[in-house]
Amino acid sequence: MIDERRPMVATVDTTTSSSSGALARSLDITTSAEIAFSHLCEIEKWPVWLSFLKSARRLDGGPLGIGSEIALRSAIPGDDEQLFEVDRFIQNHMLSLVGAYSIRRRIEFRLERKSTIVRLAVRIDYPSYGGALGALVDRMTTRRRLEAALGDSLVHLKGLAEFAGANGAPLEDF
């Protein structure tokens, strides 16, 4: 049950999993899981709200599901274009991508239904090379920017999903 006296605000958890080095963020969205998940399934529109991506495209046709291939250009260290494959897909609940050439690269979106809101949890895992020095440089440069961009991106998705739930499809003309 939602406490009506407490105003609904965008809350972003800033938890980072230190054991695996993965970035993890979550926030509550006042919409249905179906609307939020539909935004996650529109891969080509990810750069609109996922600010660290330059481009995202599907490499195969048909509905999104296990085995679908996706090419991303991003600020995450690595090749210019990285290939991912959907390895877990549960309608209106989970979308998980794993790197096609490295299983250490992973992007996972998970939705948890809570009455009139859903909690979106995102986990991004990528390797840093160069031993302890490389990991330190990564934490001081790329990872810091990626953490900030991921938090901002979730707030953008929250706005899109809540607006779509109230007024129709906000990205129809994109």
WORA-V139278 format. One record per backbone hydrogen bond with DSSP energy under -1.0 kcal/mol. CO is the residue of the C=O (numbers start at 0). NH is the residue of the N-H. Records with the same first field share a line. If there is no record, write none. Layout:
CO = NH  NH
This chain:
16 = 20
21 = 16
22 = 123
24 = 121
25 = 12
26 = 119
28 = 30  117
31 = 35
32 = 36
33 = 37
34 = 38
35 = 39
36 = 40
40 = 42
41 = 44
42 = 45
44 = 47
45 = 49
48 = 50
49 = 52
51 = 74
54 = 72
56 = 70
64 = 67
67 = 85
68 = 58
69 = 83
70 = 56
71 = 81
72 = 53  54
81 = 71
82 = 99
83 = 69
84 = 97
85 = 66
87 = 95
89 = 92  93
92 = 110
93 = 89
94 = 108
95 = 86  87
96 = 106
97 = 84
101 = 104
104 = 98
105 = 124
106 = 96
107 = 122
108 = 94
109 = 120
111 = 118
113 = 116
116 = 113
117 = 28
118 = 111
119 = 26
120 = 109
121 = 24
122 = 107
123 = 22
124 = 105
129 = 133
130 = 134
131 = 135
132 = 136
133 = 137
134 = 138
135 = 139
136 = 140
137 = 142
140 = 144
141 = 145
142 = 146
143 = 147
144 = 148
145 = 149
146 = 150
147 = 151
148 = 152
149 = 153
150 = 154
151 = 155
152 = 156
153 = 157
154 = 158
155 = 159
156 = 160
157 = 161
158 = 162
159 = 163
160 = 164
161 = 165
162 = 166
163 = 167
170 = 173
